């Protein structure tokens, strides 16, 4: 039987086959699913709510500063007569008195509205607090704008006078008084701008 070769088939046992198998088989492309991380809901609304609180603090500073500056304004000229003293105070004019009251109310409202704004930070999906803030902010814009506009007209007359009505300008004599009331009016208009920004911010958050 020379020239004949015998082929021997060696079969692997299940244990040997198991030992040669790779421990971790690479996953097929069909089983790989892309992982998409979803952005947390209300993330941008929470950021707007934080900015809302910052703006309210700025509005408090502007409105309260305007009320204090106007309420503490007075000047007495060094020359006076026996029966008459030249003195200027904010309460000599109803427009300035209304200005002080309106800006004090605005500052108090902004301080009281901060807890509502904090609720919007904690629960950014709530709609009712935002709607309430928009409504109240609009009311405060109207109040503060009317007070600032009325005071600005008096400040203009104090600086320039009115020749048609024979109203002389008094700022040449009451220079310090005019500077203080002018600064108070500017601060009040800054509070108006802050309130308008708050309304836009609340509208974007809805």
Secondary structure, DSSP 8 states (H G I E B T S, - for coil): -TT----------HHHHHHHS-SS----TTT---------TTHHHHHHHHHHHHHHHHHHHHHHHHHHHHHT-EEEEEEE-SS-EEEEEGGGSHHHHHHHHHHHHHHHHHHHHHHHHHHHHH-TT-SHHHHHHHHHHHHHHHHHHHHHHHHHHHHHHHHH-BTTTTB---TTTSHHHHHHHHHHHHHHHHHHHHHHHHHHHHHHH-
